[in-house]
Amino acid sequence: MKKHNFNAGPAVLPKVALENAAKAVIEFDNTGMSLLEISHRSKEFDAVNDEANALFRELLQVPDNYKIIFLGGGATTQFFQIPYYFLRKKAGYVVTGTWASKAYKDAKLFGEAIKVASSEDKNYSYIPKGYDIPKDLDYLYITTNNTIFGSEYHTDIDSPVPLFADMSSDFLSRPVDVKKYALIYGGAQKNLAPAQLVVLIVREDMLDKRADRPFPAMLDYKNHIDNNSMYNTPPVFNIFVLRETLRWLKSLGGLKAIQKMNHEKAAILYDAIDKSKMFVGTVAKEDRSVMNICFVMKPEYEALTEEFLAFAKSKGMVGIKGHRSVGGFRASCYNALPKESVQALVDCMKEFEAAHVKK
């Protein structure tokens, strides 16, 4: 049976990236060694690292005055590394979900962090708007897509202070005006590569705005930049898969092309939800995520939740159970998920509804 991978992360990756990674695990670039065995200082891996960096810059149109680095530790590491480096007096956080909340809590360990806006009052079902941004902040931190609750920023906001963004679950799913941000980062396990790799983009002038505290070497972004992401042994396999994914993205036509494909997929599923007598979305329509589509049973059908999950599993759907914070269902429609999988889920929903809906 064909499987349709809606996992929220680790998530679906391009088939060509998986195939090339599998070959490289056996033998990498005619070296006679596995990708898992080679030195990160070898000329063969240097070429992989440099190409991945260049492709990221090209696809996202990153200006020359920004640095791109690859880091280990996963995106959650940045919850504390960012405030450790940049929080001098006060930082502001827009709390729109679980991960933004965790980042905010970590920041408070290193100085004054304030909640500039939050959507917690309605279980993170919308993106706050119209709030004032204090001018005395060291930075304003946002999470552009909320994996658990299914909301997303659809425009690059204006900020009078340096704007930092966690883009873990919508990185490279659409074009972004990088110039509006002072720092962007994201974990790789949604759209880019296996877990534990972080891609971080930082404007060069920010590196001189370091907090006045002792710095362990690994927490100093400059060390990673000066050593071309090789201050310590980098996640070699992950960076290889990243390069293959970036090559695939470029072959499709870049970020405008993948954005169009992603919007088409999301429209198919949201249209089915909105027309359904059984299912209903959980997020304000103007803030619905293109990447993580959350929905639940209407109250009169709530008892059928587990039955639908079992039915969907029998039809090859993988990973559609909603996070416990929301319940119901979540279909993560990342870049590499084919439109056919979305249509298969919609067909599954319609079949189940036809068998159970009250006439």
N, C-alpha and C positions, 0 to 999 in steps of 0.2 A: 504493500500500500504506500502511495506517495504521502510523505509527511509535509505539512505546511507549518513552518517554524515562525510562530508569533512570540517567541521568548523575548522578554524585556532586556536581557543581557546576562551573560554572554548571548549573543544574538546571531542571526543569519548573516553569513558572509558570501561574497560573490563566489560562484563555483570555480571560476578560473583561478582565483586567489588560493582557494583550498587545494586545487589540483597542483598548482605550481609549488605550494608549500610542502605538499606531500612528497613530491619529487625531490625537493631540496633537502628534506629530512633524510632521505637515502643518500643522495650525493648532491652537494652544492657546487654549482658553477665549475664542473670538471676539476674540482680540487682533490677528488678521491676521499673526501671527508663529508660527514653529515653537516648540515646547517647547525645542528645542535652541538657540534664539536669544534667548529672553527674559531679562530681567535678574532675577537672584536677589533683587534689592531691590524688585521690582514687587509691587504689592498682590495680583496674581493668584497669584504663587508664594508669597507670605507665607501665603495661605490654604491652599495645599497643604501647606506645611511645618507649619503649626499643626495642621491636621487630622490629619496623619500622627502627630504627637506625641501628640495627644489620643486617637486611636484605639489607639495602642500602650499608653498608660496605662490605657485602659478595658479592653482585651482581656486584658491581663496583670494587671489590678488592682494597678497600681503605687501604693504609698502616697504621700501628699502630700510626705513628707520625702525623696523621691528625685527626682533630676533625670534627664531623658532627653535625650540629644544624638545628633545624626547626624554622623558623621565620615567623611572620606575615608581612603584608604590601605589599606583591607582589614584583615581581622582580624589578619594577621601583624604589622601595625604595632603592635598592642596588646601583642605579646610583649615589646617593649622600652619602650613608653610607660608601661605599668603599673608595672614596677619602677623606671623612671626617676622616676616621681612618688611612689610609695608605699614603696619599699624603703629604709628608714632603717637598720635593724640586721640583720634576718634575715627571710626569707620562706620559706614551705614550699610544696612542689609535690607533687601526687599525679600520677605519670607513668603514664598509661594508654594512651599511643599516640604516634604521630609528632608531632602538634601540641603535645601537652603537653610532650614531650621538647624540642622546639624552644623553647617558651616558657621552660622551665627553664634551658636553656643561655643564652638571652638575659638572663635575670635575673641570672645569675652575673657579668655584665659590670658590674653596678652595686652589688654588695654580696654579702653572704652569702646564698646560696640553698641550701636542703637538700631532699633527696628524702625526703619524709615516708613515702611508700609508692609501690610500683611493681608493675606486672604484666608487666614486661619478661621475667621468668623463664619465662613461658609464652607468649611472643610476643603479649603484650597481649590474651589471650583471656578475660580476666575483669576485674572491678572489685575492687580491694583492699578488704578490710573488717577491722574490729577493730584498726586501728592507733591508736597514741597520737598526739595532736596537741599538740605543744609549746605551752605557754601564752605563750611569749615571742616568738611570731611576729608580724611586722607584718601578715601576712595568710596565708591558706591558699588555694592556687590549684588548681582542678580543671577538667577538661574534661568536660562532662556527657555528650557523645556522641562516640564515636570513629569518624569517617567512614571511615577506612582499614581498621580492624580489626573494626568492627561490634559494639562493646560500648557500654552506656549505663547511666547512673544512672537508676533508676526511682523514687527518692525524693529529697527535698531533705534533705541530711545536716545534722546539728547540728555546730556548730563553736564552740569557746570563743574563737576569734580571728576577725577579719573574714574572711568567706568570699567569694572572688572566683571567678567561673565564666565560662569560655568556653563559650557555648551555640550556637556557630555552626551546627551541623548538626541541632539539635533545637529551636531558637528558635521559640516560638509553635506547637509541635506538641502541647502539653499545658499544663495549668495548672501554675503554679509558685508556691510560697510565697516571694514576693520578699523578705519581711521576714527570711528566713534568710540573705540575701546582703547583703554590703556593696557589691558591684559585680557587674554582669552585662554581658556584651557578646557580640556575635556578628556575623560577616560575613553579608551579605545574600544571597549567591548560592546558598543552599540552599533556603530557604523563603520568602524575602521579596521580593527584587528582584535586579537585575543586580549583578555583582561590583564591588568597590571601595567599597561603602557599608558602614559599621559603625553599628549601633545600640548605644549604651552607656547603661546605667542605673547611677547611683551614688548612694549615700546621702549626704545633704548633709554630715553631720559628718565624713565621710572626706576631704572636700576640704581640711580644715584640717590633715590629717596628712601634709603634703607633706614629702618628703625635703629635707634641707638641702644643696642644690646649685644652681648657676646653671640657670635655666630658659629655653630657647628658647621664644618665645611660642607656637609651634604645639604644644608638648608640655604646655602648661598647660591642664588641663581647665577651669579657671575661665574662661579666655578664651572657650572655645566655649560654655559655659553662659551667660555674661553676654551673649553676642551671638546667642543663640537659634540655635545651630549655624551661624552665618554669620560667624564671625571671618574666614574666607577664603571664596572662592566655593565653595559646597557642590556635591556631585554632583546637580544639579537633576533630571536625567532619572531617576536611581535613586530619588530621594525621591518623585517622582511615581508610579513603578511601585510603590514601597512603599505609598503611600496606597491605590492601587487594590487591591493584595493584601489590605491590612487591611480595606478595605470588603467585599471578597469573604469574608474570614474571618468578619466580623461577620454577614454575610447568612446564613451557614451555621449560626449559633447560637453562635459563639465557640469558646473553646479546649476546653471539655468536649465539644462536638460534634465538633470535628476530631480530638480524642484518640480518641474512639470509632471514627471512620472509619479512623484510622491503625492502631489495634489490630486492626480487622477485616481490613485489608489484610495486615498482618504475619502474622496467624494463618493466612491462606490459604497463604502461601508457606512459613512454618515447618512447617506441617502436612504440606505436600507433601515438604519436605526430610526430615522425620523418618520419613515412611512410605516413602521412596525406597530402592531397592536400589542406586542408582548415586551419589546425591548425599549429602553429609553437611555439617552445620554446623560452624563453626570456633570458636564462642564458647560459654562456659558458659551453659546454658539460662537461668539466673536473671538473667543479665546481657546477654542478647541485645538488640541495638538494634532499635527499632521503625522507625527511619529507614534504616539501612544494613544490609542483610541479606547476610552473607557466607557462602559455602559453596563446597565443592570437590568434585571427584570422589573417590570412595573409591579406595584405592590400586590395586585391580585394574582400575580404569577410567581411571586418571589420564592414560593416553596419548590418551584421547578428548577431552581438554579443548579443544584448538583446533578439533576437528571440531564439538563442540557450539557453540562460539562462532560458527562460520560458519553452522551450522544456525539458531541463534537469530537471527542477523542476517538471514537469508533470510526469517524470519518477522516481521521488523519490530522486533526488540528492539534497543534502542540503549543503549550504555554499561554493559553487564553484565560486562565483563572486570574481574576483581579487580585490586586494586593489587598491584604487584610484591612488596610486603612480605608479602602473604598468598597471592597466586596465586588460581587458580580464578575465582570469580565474585562479583560484588557487585551487588545490586539495591537502588538507593536509592529508597525509597518515601516521598518527601516529600509534604507536604500536598496539592499540586495534582495528584499522580499519581492517576488514577482507578482504582477497584477493577478495572475491566475490563482494565487493563493488567497488573495482578498475575495475574489469572486467565489472561490470554493467555500469560504467561511460564510459569505452572504447566502449562498445556496443552502448551506447547512442550517442557518438560522431560519430561512423561509420554510424549509421542510419541517423543522421542529415546530415552528409556529402553526403551520397548517394542521399539524396533528394534535395540537393542544389548545389552540386559542378558542375562547368561548364565542360561539356564533351570535 
